[in-house]
Amino acid sequence: MRKLVAFLSGMLNGAIVGAVTALMLTPQSGKELREQARRRYNDMLEEGRKAADARRAEVLAEFEEMKRS
């Protein structure tokens, strides 16, 4: 479990750093840059929520299985 959390945390941090770096190096206006950053941030939040929901369902299923045993 710790390895999974560490992996997901590292992946998320890497994605954030990569996205910020790419956004800062692209020739866009400030307004376009903010819009793109907002969209990417929202996309990453949604992906994180989906991953958390999936993991929560797995843990609950494991818990229910343990209760039956």
PQR file of N, CA, C, O and H, with PARSE charges and radii, in Angstrom:
ATOM      1  N   MET A   1       0.828  -1.190   0.000 -0.4000 1.5000
ATOM      2  CA  MET A   1       0.000   0.000   0.000 -0.0000 2.0000
ATOM      3  C   MET A   1       0.870   1.252   0.000  0.5500 1.7000
ATOM      4  O   MET A   1       0.594   2.202  -0.733 -0.5500 1.4000
ATOM      5  N   ARG A   2       1.926   1.257   0.823 -0.4000 1.5000
ATOM      6  CA  ARG A   2       2.805   2.422   0.882 -0.0000 2.0000
ATOM      7  C   ARG A   2       3.496   2.662  -0.449  0.5500 1.7000
ATOM      8  O   ARG A   2       3.687   3.804  -0.868 -0.5500 1.4000
ATOM      9  H   ARG A   2       2.151   0.485   1.419  0.4000 1.0000
ATOM     10  N   LYS A   3       3.868   1.570  -1.109 -0.4000 1.5000
ATOM     11  CA  LYS A   3       4.535   1.715  -2.402 -0.0000 2.0000
ATOM     12  C   LYS A   3       3.599   2.343  -3.423  0.5500 1.7000
ATOM     13  O   LYS A   3       4.019   3.174  -4.228 -0.5500 1.4000
ATOM     14  H   LYS A   3       3.712   0.643  -0.769  0.4000 1.0000
ATOM     15  N   LEU A   4       2.331   1.949  -3.390 -0.4000 1.5000
ATOM     16  CA  LEU A   4       1.349   2.508  -4.319 -0.0000 2.0000
ATOM     17  C   LEU A   4       1.152   3.993  -4.062  0.5500 1.7000
ATOM     18  O   LEU A   4       1.126   4.790  -4.999 -0.5500 1.4000
ATOM     19  H   LEU A   4       1.990   1.273  -2.736  0.4000 1.0000
ATOM     20  N   VAL A   5       1.015   4.365  -2.802 -0.4000 1.5000
ATOM     21  CA  VAL A   5       0.828   5.777  -2.453 -0.0000 2.0000
ATOM     22  C   VAL A   5       2.061   6.581  -2.852  0.5500 1.7000
ATOM     23  O   VAL A   5       1.940   7.677  -3.400 -0.5500 1.4000
ATOM     24  H   VAL A   5       1.036   3.717  -2.040  0.4000 1.0000
ATOM     25  N   ALA A   6       3.243   6.041  -2.578 -0.4000 1.5000
ATOM     26  CA  ALA A   6       4.477   6.738  -2.950 -0.0000 2.0000
ATOM     27  C   ALA A   6       4.575   6.885  -4.463  0.5500 1.7000
ATOM     28  O   ALA A   6       4.968   7.939  -4.964 -0.5500 1.4000
ATOM     29  H   ALA A   6       3.341   5.151  -2.132  0.4000 1.0000
ATOM     30  N   PHE A   7       4.221   5.839  -5.185 -0.4000 1.5000
ATOM     31  CA  PHE A   7       4.265   5.898  -6.645 -0.0000 2.0000
ATOM     32  C   PHE A   7       3.297   6.940  -7.184  0.5500 1.7000
ATOM     33  O   PHE A   7       3.666   7.766  -8.019 -0.5500 1.4000
ATOM     34  H   PHE A   7       3.902   4.983  -4.778  0.4000 1.0000
ATOM     35  N   LEU A   8       2.051   6.901  -6.702 -0.4000 1.5000
ATOM     36  CA  LEU A   8       1.050   7.860  -7.179 -0.0000 2.0000
ATOM     37  C   LEU A   8       1.428   9.285  -6.813  0.5500 1.7000
ATOM     38  O   LEU A   8       1.217  10.206  -7.602 -0.5500 1.4000
ATOM     39  H   LEU A   8       1.751   6.231  -6.024  0.4000 1.0000
ATOM     40  N   SER A   9       1.980   9.474  -5.632 -0.4000 1.5000
ATOM     41  CA  SER A   9       2.419  10.803  -5.209 -0.0000 2.0000
ATOM     42  C   SER A   9       3.545  11.301  -6.110  0.5500 1.7000
ATOM     43  O   SER A   9       3.533  12.455  -6.539 -0.5500 1.4000
ATOM     44  H   SER A   9       2.151   8.726  -4.991  0.4000 1.0000
ATOM     45  N   GLY A  10       4.498  10.454  -6.392 -0.4000 1.5000
ATOM     46  CA  GLY A  10       5.599  10.831  -7.281 -0.0000 2.0000
ATOM     47  C   GLY A  10       5.119  11.124  -8.685  0.5500 1.7000
ATOM     48  O   GLY A  10       5.586  12.063  -9.330 -0.5500 1.4000
ATOM     49  H   GLY A  10       4.507   9.517  -6.043  0.4000 1.0000
ATOM     50  N   MET A  11       4.186  10.316  -9.155 -0.4000 1.5000
ATOM     51  CA  MET A  11       3.649  10.529 -10.498 -0.0000 2.0000
ATOM     52  C   MET A  11       2.903  11.858 -10.574  0.5500 1.7000
ATOM     53  O   MET A  11       3.058  12.602 -11.542 -0.5500 1.4000
ATOM     54  H   MET A  11       3.807   9.553  -8.632  0.4000 1.0000
ATOM     55  N   LEU A  12       2.104  12.156  -9.572 -0.4000 1.5000
ATOM     56  CA  LEU A  12       1.357  13.412  -9.547 -0.0000 2.0000
ATOM     57  C   LEU A  12       2.304  14.602  -9.466  0.5500 1.7000
ATOM     58  O   LEU A  12       2.130  15.586 -10.185 -0.5500 1.4000
ATOM     59  H   LEU A  12       1.978  11.552  -8.785  0.4000 1.0000
ATOM     60  N   ASN A  13       3.297  14.517  -8.599 -0.4000 1.5000
ATOM     61  CA  ASN A  13       4.261  15.614  -8.488 -0.0000 2.0000
ATOM     62  C   ASN A  13       5.030  15.810  -9.788  0.5500 1.7000
ATOM     63  O   ASN A  13       5.259  16.945 -10.205 -0.5500 1.4000
ATOM     64  H   ASN A  13       3.438  13.718  -8.015  0.4000 1.0000
ATOM     65  N   GLY A  14       5.423  14.736 -10.420 -0.4000 1.5000
ATOM     66  CA  GLY A  14       6.121  14.831 -11.701 -0.0000 2.0000
ATOM     67  C   GLY A  14       5.252  15.452 -12.774  0.5500 1.7000
ATOM     68  O   GLY A  14       5.724  16.254 -13.581 -0.5500 1.4000
ATOM     69  H   GLY A  14       5.236  13.814 -10.081  0.4000 1.0000
ATOM     70  N   ALA A  15       3.980  15.079 -12.782 -0.4000 1.5000
ATOM     71  CA  ALA A  15       3.052  15.648 -13.762 -0.0000 2.0000
ATOM     72  C   ALA A  15       2.871  17.140 -13.538  0.5500 1.7000
ATOM     73  O   ALA A  15       2.808  17.915 -14.493 -0.5500 1.4000
ATOM     74  H   ALA A  15       3.598  14.427 -12.127  0.4000 1.0000
ATOM     75  N   ILE A  16       2.788  17.541 -12.282 -0.4000 1.5000
ATOM     76  CA  ILE A  16       2.618  18.965 -11.970 -0.0000 2.0000
ATOM     77  C   ILE A  16       3.848  19.753 -12.396  0.5500 1.7000
ATOM     78  O   ILE A  16       3.727  20.794 -13.041 -0.5500 1.4000
ATOM     79  H   ILE A  16       2.839  16.912 -11.506  0.4000 1.0000
ATOM     80  N   VAL A  17       5.025  19.265 -12.041 -0.4000 1.5000
ATOM     81  CA  VAL A  17       6.262  19.960 -12.414 -0.0000 2.0000
ATOM     82  C   VAL A  17       6.399  20.018 -13.928  0.5500 1.7000
ATOM     83  O   VAL A  17       6.766  21.056 -14.478 -0.5500 1.4000
ATOM     84  H   VAL A  17       5.124  18.418 -11.517  0.4000 1.0000
ATOM     85  N   GLY A  18       6.113  18.924 -14.601 -0.4000 1.5000
ATOM     86  CA  GLY A  18       6.194  18.904 -16.061 -0.0000 2.0000
ATOM     87  C   GLY A  18       5.210  19.856 -16.707  0.5500 1.7000
ATOM     88  O   GLY A  18       5.548  20.554 -17.663 -0.5500 1.4000
ATOM     89  H   GLY A  18       5.816  18.080 -14.154  0.4000 1.0000
ATOM     90  N   ALA A  19       3.996  19.886 -16.191 -0.4000 1.5000
ATOM     91  CA  ALA A  19       2.976  20.776 -16.751 -0.0000 2.0000
ATOM     92  C   ALA A  19       3.351  22.236 -16.544  0.5500 1.7000
ATOM     93  O   ALA A  19       3.220  23.049 -17.460 -0.5500 1.4000
ATOM     94  H   ALA A  19       3.721  19.318 -15.415  0.4000 1.0000
ATOM     95  N   VAL A  20       3.813  22.568 -15.354 -0.4000 1.5000
ATOM     96  CA  VAL A  20       4.202  23.959 -15.081 -0.0000 2.0000
ATOM     97  C   VAL A  20       5.380  24.360 -15.958  0.5500 1.7000
ATOM     98  O   VAL A  20       5.396  25.462 -16.506 -0.5500 1.4000
ATOM     99  H   VAL A  20       3.919  21.908 -14.611  0.4000 1.0000
ATOM    100  N   THR A  21       6.358  23.484 -16.095 -0.4000 1.5000
ATOM    101  CA  THR A  21       7.515  23.783 -16.937 -0.0000 2.0000
ATOM    102  C   THR A  21       7.094  23.991 -18.382  0.5500 1.7000
ATOM    103  O   THR A  21       7.518  24.953 -19.023 -0.5500 1.4000
ATOM    104  H   THR A  21       6.345  22.589 -15.650  0.4000 1.0000
ATOM    105  N   ALA A  22       6.268  23.101 -18.894 -0.4000 1.5000
ATOM    106  CA  ALA A  22       5.810  23.229 -20.283 -0.0000 2.0000
ATOM    107  C   ALA A  22       5.011  24.510 -20.482  0.5500 1.7000
ATOM    108  O   ALA A  22       5.164  25.191 -21.496 -0.5500 1.4000
ATOM    109  H   ALA A  22       5.923  22.320 -18.373  0.4000 1.0000
ATOM    110  N   LEU A  23       4.170  24.832 -19.526 -0.4000 1.5000
ATOM    111  CA  LEU A  23       3.364  26.046 -19.652 -0.0000 2.0000
ATOM    112  C   LEU A  23       4.231  27.301 -19.637  0.5500 1.7000
ATOM    113  O   LEU A  23       3.965  28.253 -20.370 -0.5500 1.4000
ATOM    114  H   LEU A  23       4.046  24.279 -18.703  0.4000 1.0000
ATOM    115  N   MET A  24       5.255  27.299 -18.813 -0.4000 1.5000
ATOM    116  CA  MET A  24       6.107  28.480 -18.714 -0.0000 2.0000
ATOM    117  C   MET A  24       6.993  28.666 -19.946  0.5500 1.7000
ATOM    118  O   MET A  24       7.422  29.782 -20.239 -0.5500 1.4000
ATOM    119  H   MET A  24       5.471  26.525 -18.218  0.4000 1.0000
ATOM    120  N   LEU A  25       7.262  27.604 -20.650 -0.4000 1.5000
ATOM    121  CA  LEU A  25       8.149  27.691 -21.808 -0.0000 2.0000
ATOM    122  C   LEU A  25       7.412  27.889 -23.127  0.5500 1.7000
ATOM    123  O   LEU A  25       8.053  28.028 -24.169 -0.5500 1.4000
ATOM    124  H   LEU A  25       6.914  26.697 -20.412  0.4000 1.0000
ATOM    125  N   THR A  26       6.102  27.904 -23.108 -0.4000 1.5000
ATOM    126  CA  THR A  26       5.346  28.087 -24.342 -0.0000 2.0000
ATOM    127  C   THR A  26       5.051  29.564 -24.572  0.5500 1.7000
ATOM    128  O   THR A  26       4.764  30.298 -23.627 -0.5500 1.4000
ATOM    129  H   THR A  26       5.581  27.791 -22.261  0.4000 1.0000
ATOM    130  N   PRO A  27       5.122  29.998 -25.821 -0.5600 1.5000
ATOM    131  CA  PRO A  27       4.854  31.408 -26.126  0.2800 2.0000
ATOM    132  C   PRO A  27       3.350  31.675 -26.242  0.5500 1.7000
ATOM    133  O   PRO A  27       2.784  31.586 -27.332 -0.5500 1.4000
ATOM    134  N   GLN A  28       2.714  31.999 -25.131 -0.4000 1.5000
ATOM    135  CA  GLN A  28       1.286  32.285 -25.118 -0.0000 2.0000
ATOM    136  C   GLN A  28       1.048  33.558 -24.321  0.5500 1.7000
ATOM    137  O   GLN A  28       1.904  34.006 -23.558 -0.5500 1.4000
ATOM    138  H   GLN A  28       3.174  32.072 -24.246  0.4000 1.0000
ATOM    139  N   SER A  29      -0.121  34.122 -24.513 -0.4000 1.5000
ATOM    140  CA  SER A  29      -0.481  35.288 -23.709 -0.0000 2.0000
ATOM    141  C   SER A  29      -0.791  34.843 -22.285  0.5500 1.7000
ATOM    142  O   SER A  29      -1.016  33.660 -22.028 -0.5500 1.4000
ATOM    143  H   SER A  29      -0.816  33.757 -25.133  0.4000 1.0000
ATOM    144  N   GLY A  30      -0.801  35.789 -21.376 -0.4000 1.5000
ATOM    145  CA  GLY A  30      -1.088  35.469 -19.979 -0.0000 2.0000
ATOM    146  C   GLY A  30      -2.455  34.848 -19.794  0.5500 1.7000
ATOM    147  O   GLY A  30      -2.617  33.910 -19.014 -0.5500 1.4000
ATOM    148  H   GLY A  30      -0.619  36.750 -21.585  0.4000 1.0000
ATOM    149  N   LYS A  31      -3.445  35.371 -20.512 -0.4000 1.5000
ATOM    150  CA  LYS A  31      -4.805  34.845 -20.380 -0.0000 2.0000
ATOM    151  C   LYS A  31      -4.873  33.404 -20.875  0.5500 1.7000
ATOM    152  O   LYS A  31      -5.470  32.550 -20.219 -0.5500 1.4000
ATOM    153  H   LYS A  31      -3.314  36.133 -21.146  0.4000 1.0000
ATOM    154  N   GLU A  32      -4.263  33.128 -22.030 -0.4000 1.5000
ATOM    155  CA  GLU A  32      -4.259  31.758 -22.568 -0.0000 2.0000
ATOM    156  C   GLU A  32      -3.528  30.819 -21.619  0.5500 1.7000
ATOM    157  O   GLU A  32      -3.959  29.687 -21.396 -0.5500 1.4000
ATOM    158  H   GLU A  32      -3.778  33.822 -22.563  0.4000 1.0000
ATOM    159  N   LEU A  33      -2.422  31.297 -21.062 -0.4000 1.5000
ATOM    160  CA  LEU A  33      -1.633  30.485 -20.143 -0.0000 2.0000
ATOM    161  C   LEU A  33      -2.440  30.135 -18.896  0.5500 1.7000
ATOM    162  O   LEU A  33      -2.415  28.990 -18.445 -0.5500 1.4000
ATOM    163  H   LEU A  33      -2.073  32.216 -21.243  0.4000 1.0000
ATOM    164  N   ARG A  34      -3.144  31.097 -18.343 -0.4000 1.5000
ATOM    165  CA  ARG A  34      -3.965  30.843 -17.157 -0.0000 2.0000
ATOM    166  C   ARG A  34      -5.099  29.875 -17.464  0.5500 1.7000
ATOM    167  O   ARG A  34      -5.392  28.989 -16.662 -0.5500 1.4000
ATOM    168  H   ARG A  34      -3.164  32.027 -18.709  0.4000 1.0000
ATOM    169  N   GLU A  35      -5.733  30.036 -18.609 -0.4000 1.5000
ATOM    170  CA  GLU A  35      -6.821  29.121 -18.984 -0.0000 2.0000
ATOM    171  C   GLU A  35      -6.309  27.697 -19.138  0.5500 1.7000
ATOM    172  O   GLU A  35      -6.930  26.748 -18.660 -0.5500 1.4000
ATOM    173  H   GLU A  35      -5.495  30.756 -19.261  0.4000 1.0000
ATOM    174  N   GLN A  36      -5.180  27.556 -19.805 -0.4000 1.5000
ATOM    175  CA  GLN A  36      -4.611  26.227 -20.012 -0.0000 2.0000
ATOM    176  C   GLN A  36      -4.193  25.616 -18.672  0.5500 1.7000
ATOM    177  O   GLN A  36      -4.416  24.429 -18.436 -0.5500 1.4000
ATOM    178  H   GLN A  36      -4.675  28.327 -20.194  0.4000 1.0000
ATOM    179  N   ALA A  37      -3.589  26.418 -17.803 -0.4000 1.5000
ATOM    180  CA  ALA A  37      -3.180  25.915 -16.490 -0.0000 2.0000
ATOM    181  C   ALA A  37      -4.404  25.482 -15.685  0.5500 1.7000
ATOM    182  O   ALA A  37      -4.374  24.447 -15.020 -0.5500 1.4000
ATOM    183  H   ALA A  37      -3.408  27.382 -17.995  0.4000 1.0000
ATOM    184  N   ARG A  38      -5.463  26.256 -15.742 -0.4000 1.5000
ATOM    185  CA  ARG A  38      -6.692  25.925 -15.013 -0.0000 2.0000
ATOM    186  C   ARG A  38      -7.284  24.614 -15.525  0.5500 1.7000
ATOM    187  O   ARG A  38      -7.712  23.772 -14.735 -0.5500 1.4000
ATOM    188  H   ARG A  38      -5.488  27.097 -16.282  0.4000 1.0000
ATOM    189  N   ARG A  39      -7.310  24.442 -16.850 -0.4000 1.5000
ATOM    190  CA  ARG A  39      -7.852  23.200 -17.423 -0.0000 2.0000
ATOM    191  C   ARG A  39      -7.021  21.993 -16.998  0.5500 1.7000
ATOM    192  O   ARG A  39      -7.566  20.961 -16.607 -0.5500 1.4000
ATOM    193  H   ARG A  39      -6.963  25.126 -17.492  0.4000 1.0000
ATOM    194  N   ARG A  40      -5.709  22.130 -17.078 -0.4000 1.5000
ATOM    195  CA  ARG A  40      -4.849  21.005 -16.698 -0.0000 2.0000
ATOM    196  C   ARG A  40      -4.979  20.685 -15.215  0.5500 1.7000
ATOM    197  O   ARG A  40      -5.009  19.518 -14.827 -0.5500 1.4000
ATOM    198  H   ARG A  40      -5.267  22.969 -17.395  0.4000 1.0000
ATOM    199  N   TYR A  41      -5.056  21.711 -14.397 -0.4000 1.5000
ATOM    200  CA  TYR A  41      -5.226  21.509 -12.955 -0.0000 2.0000
ATOM    201  C   TYR A  41      -6.525  20.760 -12.680  0.5500 1.7000
ATOM    202  O   TYR A  41      -6.544  19.804 -11.904 -0.5500 1.4000
ATOM    203  H   TYR A  41      -5.032  22.659 -14.712  0.4000 1.0000
ATOM    204  N   ASN A  42      -7.601  21.191 -13.311 -0.4000 1.5000
ATOM    205  CA  ASN A  42      -8.896  20.525 -13.120 -0.0000 2.0000
ATOM    206  C   ASN A  42      -8.859  19.091 -13.623  0.5500 1.7000
ATOM    207  O   ASN A  42      -9.434  18.203 -12.993 -0.5500 1.4000
ATOM    208  H   ASN A  42      -7.586  21.968 -13.941  0.4000 1.0000
ATOM    209  N   ASP A  43      -8.190  18.847 -14.755 -0.4000 1.5000
ATOM    210  CA  ASP A  43      -8.055  17.487 -15.274 -0.0000 2.0000
ATOM    211  C   ASP A  43      -7.299  16.599 -14.290  0.5500 1.7000
ATOM    212  O   ASP A  43      -7.690  15.458 -14.043 -0.5500 1.4000
ATOM    213  H   ASP A  43      -7.724  19.568 -15.267  0.4000 1.0000
ATOM    214  N   MET A  44      -6.207  17.135 -13.728 -0.4000 1.5000
ATOM    215  CA  MET A  44      -5.430  16.349 -12.774 -0.0000 2.0000
ATOM    216  C   MET A  44      -6.231  16.066 -11.509  0.5500 1.7000
ATOM    217  O   MET A  44      -6.157  14.967 -10.959 -0.5500 1.4000
ATOM    218  H   MET A  44      -5.889  18.061 -13.929  0.4000 1.0000
ATOM    219  N   LEU A  45      -6.991  17.044 -11.050 -0.4000 1.5000
ATOM    220  CA  LEU A  45      -7.840  16.815  -9.881 -0.0000 2.0000
ATOM    221  C   LEU A  45      -8.859  15.717 -10.150  0.5500 1.7000
ATOM    222  O   LEU A  45      -9.090  14.857  -9.300 -0.5500 1.4000
ATOM    223  H   LEU A  45      -7.051  17.937 -11.497  0.4000 1.0000
ATOM    224  N   GLU A  46      -9.460  15.745 -11.314 -0.4000 1.5000
ATOM    225  CA  GLU A  46     -10.455  14.734 -11.670 -0.0000 2.0000
ATOM    226  C   GLU A  46      -9.818  13.347 -11.736  0.5500 1.7000
ATOM    227  O   GLU A  46     -10.401  12.372 -11.262 -0.5500 1.4000
ATOM    228  H   GLU A  46      -9.273  16.444 -12.004  0.4000 1.0000
ATOM    229  N   GLU A  47      -8.619  13.257 -12.323 -0.4000 1.5000
ATOM    230  CA  GLU A  47      -7.927  11.970 -12.380 -0.0000 2.0000
ATOM    231  C   GLU A  47      -7.610  11.469 -10.975  0.5500 1.7000
ATOM    232  O   GLU A  47      -7.751  10.280 -10.687 -0.5500 1.4000
ATOM    233  H   GLU A  47      -8.145  14.049 -12.708  0.4000 1.0000
ATOM    234  N   GLY A  48      -7.186  12.371 -10.107 -0.4000 1.5000
ATOM    235  CA  GLY A  48      -6.900  12.001  -8.722 -0.0000 2.0000
ATOM    236  C   GLY A  48      -8.138  11.510  -8.002  0.5500 1.7000
ATOM    237  O   GLY A  48      -8.083  10.537  -7.250 -0.5500 1.4000
ATOM    238  H   GLY A  48      -7.072  13.337 -10.341  0.4000 1.0000
ATOM    239  N   ARG A  49      -9.248  12.177  -8.231 -0.4000 1.5000
ATOM    240  CA  ARG A  49     -10.504  11.753  -7.604 -0.0000 2.0000
ATOM    241  C   ARG A  49     -10.917  10.369  -8.092  0.5500 1.7000
ATOM    242  O   ARG A  49     -11.360   9.531  -7.307 -0.5500 1.4000
ATOM    243  H   ARG A  49      -9.292  12.967  -8.842  0.4000 1.0000
ATOM    244  N   LYS A  50     -10.769  10.137  -9.390 -0.4000 1.5000
ATOM    245  CA  LYS A  50     -11.127   8.824  -9.935 -0.0000 2.0000
ATOM    246  C   LYS A  50     -10.242   7.735  -9.345  0.5500 1.7000
ATOM    247  O   LYS A  50     -10.727   6.661  -8.987 -0.5500 1.4000
ATOM    248  H   LYS A  50     -10.409  10.818 -10.028  0.4000 1.0000
ATOM    249  N   ALA A  51      -8.938   8.013  -9.243 -0.4000 1.5000
ATOM    250  CA  ALA A  51      -8.015   7.031  -8.675 -0.0000 2.0000
ATOM    251  C   ALA A  51      -8.349   6.770  -7.210  0.5500 1.7000
ATOM    252  O   ALA A  51      -8.318   5.625  -6.759 -0.5500 1.4000
ATOM    253  H   ALA A  51      -8.544   8.885  -9.533  0.4000 1.0000
ATOM    254  N   ALA A  52      -8.666   7.822  -6.470 -0.4000 1.5000
ATOM    255  CA  ALA A  52      -9.021   7.663  -5.057 -0.0000 2.0000
ATOM    256  C   ALA A  52     -10.311   6.867  -4.913  0.5500 1.7000
ATOM    257  O   ALA A  52     -10.412   6.005  -4.040 -0.5500 1.4000
ATOM    258  H   ALA A  52      -8.691   8.752  -6.835  0.4000 1.0000
ATOM    259  N   ASP A  53     -11.291   7.143  -5.753 -0.4000 1.5000
ATOM    260  CA  ASP A  53     -12.556   6.402  -5.700 -0.0000 2.0000
ATOM    261  C   ASP A  53     -12.345   4.927  -6.015  0.5500 1.7000
ATOM    262  O   ASP A  53     -12.931   4.056  -5.373 -0.5500 1.4000
ATOM    263  H   ASP A  53     -11.209   7.843  -6.462  0.4000 1.0000
ATOM    264  N   ALA A  54     -11.503   4.653  -7.010 -0.4000 1.5000
ATOM    265  CA  ALA A  54     -11.230   3.265  -7.378 -0.0000 2.0000
ATOM    266  C   ALA A  54     -10.533   2.539  -6.230  0.5500 1.7000
ATOM    267  O   ALA A  54     -10.875   1.403  -5.902 -0.5500 1.4000
ATOM    268  H   ALA A  54     -11.027   5.361  -7.532  0.4000 1.0000
ATOM    269  N   ARG A  55      -9.559   3.203  -5.627 -0.4000 1.5000
ATOM    270  CA  ARG A  55      -8.836   2.575  -4.517 -0.0000 2.0000
ATOM    271  C   ARG A  55      -9.754   2.388  -3.314  0.5500 1.7000
ATOM    272  O   ARG A  55      -9.674   1.372  -2.625 -0.5500 1.4000
ATOM    273  H   ARG A  55      -9.282   4.126  -5.894  0.4000 1.0000
ATOM    274  N   ARG A  56     -10.612   3.350  -3.061 -0.4000 1.5000
ATOM    275  CA  ARG A  56     -11.563   3.248  -1.951 -0.0000 2.0000
ATOM    276  C   ARG A  56     -12.469   2.031  -2.151  0.5500 1.7000
ATOM    277  O   ARG A  56     -12.739   1.293  -1.204 -0.5500 1.4000
ATOM    278  H   ARG A  56     -10.678   4.176  -3.621  0.4000 1.0000
ATOM    279  N   ALA A  57     -12.933   1.826  -3.372 -0.4000 1.5000
ATOM    280  CA  ALA A  57     -13.787   0.677  -3.665 -0.0000 2.0000
ATOM    281  C   ALA A  57     -13.025  -0.632  -3.439  0.5500 1.7000
ATOM    282  O   ALA A  57     -13.583  -1.595  -2.913 -0.5500 1.4000
ATOM    283  H   ALA A  57     -12.714   2.426  -4.141  0.4000 1.0000
ATOM    284  N   GLU A  58     -11.750  -0.663  -3.839 -0.4000 1.5000
ATOM    285  CA  GLU A  58     -10.942  -1.863  -3.625 -0.0000 2.0000
ATOM    286  C   GLU A  58     -10.780  -2.155  -2.137  0.5500 1.7000
ATOM    287  O   GLU A  58     -10.926  -3.295  -1.697 -0.5500 1.4000
ATOM    288  H   GLU A  58     -11.297   0.119  -4.266  0.4000 1.0000
ATOM    289  N   VAL A  59     -10.478  -1.117  -1.371 -0.4000 1.5000
ATOM    290  CA  VAL A  59     -10.273  -1.301   0.067 -0.0000 2.0000
ATOM    291  C   VAL A  59     -11.564  -1.756   0.739  0.5500 1.7000
ATOM    292  O   VAL A  59     -11.536  -2.640   1.595 -0.5500 1.4000
ATOM    293  H   VAL A  59     -10.359  -0.190  -1.728  0.4000 1.0000
ATOM    294  N   LEU A  60     -12.684  -1.166   0.364 -0.4000 1.5000
ATOM    295  CA  LEU A  60     -13.962  -1.580   0.943 -0.0000 2.0000
ATOM    296  C   LEU A  60     -14.283  -3.027   0.595  0.5500 1.7000
ATOM    297  O   LEU A  60     -14.791  -3.769   1.436 -0.5500 1.4000
ATOM    298  H   LEU A  60     -12.707  -0.447  -0.331  0.4000 1.0000
ATOM    299  N   ALA A  61     -13.991  -3.433  -0.634 -0.4000 1.5000
ATOM    300  CA  ALA A  61     -14.227  -4.819  -1.031 -0.0000 2.0000
ATOM    301  C   ALA A  61     -13.343  -5.765  -0.218  0.5500 1.7000
ATOM    302  O   ALA A  61     -13.801  -6.821   0.218 -0.5500 1.4000
ATOM    303  H   ALA A  61     -13.578  -2.830  -1.317  0.4000 1.0000
ATOM    304  N   GLU A  62     -12.082  -5.391  -0.014 -0.4000 1.5000
ATOM    305  CA  GLU A  62     -11.183  -6.211   0.797 -0.0000 2.0000
ATOM    306  C   GLU A  62     -11.682  -6.289   2.240  0.5500 1.7000
ATOM    307  O   GLU A  62     -11.635  -7.349   2.864 -0.5500 1.4000
ATOM    308  H   GLU A  62     -11.710  -4.533  -0.368  0.4000 1.0000
ATOM    309  N   PHE A  63     -12.155  -5.172   2.759 -0.4000 1.5000
ATOM    310  CA  PHE A  63     -12.675  -5.134   4.125 -0.0000 2.0000
ATOM    311  C   PHE A  63     -13.885  -6.045   4.269  0.5500 1.7000
ATOM    312  O   PHE A  63     -13.985  -6.803   5.235 -0.5500 1.4000
ATOM    313  H   PHE A  63     -12.194  -4.311   2.253  0.4000 1.0000
ATOM    314  N   GLU A  64     -14.797  -5.975   3.319 -0.4000 1.5000
ATOM    315  CA  GLU A  64     -15.987  -6.830   3.361 -0.0000 2.0000
ATOM    316  C   GLU A  64     -15.595  -8.300   3.289  0.5500 1.7000
ATOM    317  O   GLU A  64     -16.191  -9.139   3.964 -0.5500 1.4000
ATOM    318  H   GLU A  64     -14.716  -5.360   2.535  0.4000 1.0000
ATOM    319  N   GLU A  65     -14.601  -8.610   2.475 -0.4000 1.5000
ATOM    320  CA  GLU A  65     -14.126  -9.988   2.353 -0.0000 2.0000
ATOM    321  C   GLU A  65     -13.532 -10.462   3.682  0.5500 1.7000
ATOM    322  O   GLU A  65     -13.743 -11.603   4.093 -0.5500 1.4000
ATOM    323  H   GLU A  65     -14.117  -7.928   1.926  0.4000 1.0000
ATOM    324  N   MET A  66     -12.797  -9.586   4.338 -0.4000 1.5000
ATOM    325  CA  MET A  66     -12.195  -9.942   5.625 -0.0000 2.0000
ATOM    326  C   MET A  66     -13.271 -10.134   6.690  0.5500 1.7000
ATOM    327  O   MET A  66     -13.122 -10.994   7.559 -0.5500 1.4000
ATOM    328  H   MET A  66     -12.626  -8.659   4.004  0.4000 1.0000
ATOM    329  N   LYS A  67     -14.341  -9.359   6.643 -0.4000 1.5000
ATOM    330  CA  LYS A  67     -15.424  -9.506   7.615 -0.0000 2.0000
ATOM    331  C   LYS A  67     -16.118 -10.853   7.458  0.5500 1.7000
ATOM    332  O   LYS A  67     -16.545 -11.454   8.444 -0.5500 1.4000
ATOM    333  H   LYS A  67     -14.461  -8.661   5.937  0.4000 1.0000
ATOM    334  N   ARG A  68     -16.232 -11.327   6.223 -0.4000 1.5000
ATOM    335  CA  ARG A  68     -16.905 -12.601   5.969 -0.0000 2.0000
ATOM    336  C   ARG A  68     -16.052 -13.788   6.379  0.5500 1.7000
ATOM    337  O   ARG A  68     -16.581 -14.863   6.664 -0.5500 1.4000
ATOM    338  H   ARG A  68     -15.886 -10.838   5.422  0.4000 1.0000
ATOM    339  N   SER A  69     -14.753 -13.610   6.413 -0.4000 1.5000
ATOM    340  CA  SER A  69     -13.841 -14.722   6.743 -0.0000 2.0000
ATOM    341  C   SER A  69     -13.763 -14.979   8.220  0.5500 1.7000
ATOM    342  O   SER A  69     -13.043 -15.878   8.652 -0.5500 1.4000
ATOM    343  H   SER A  69     -14.323 -12.737   6.182  0.4000 1.0000
TER
END
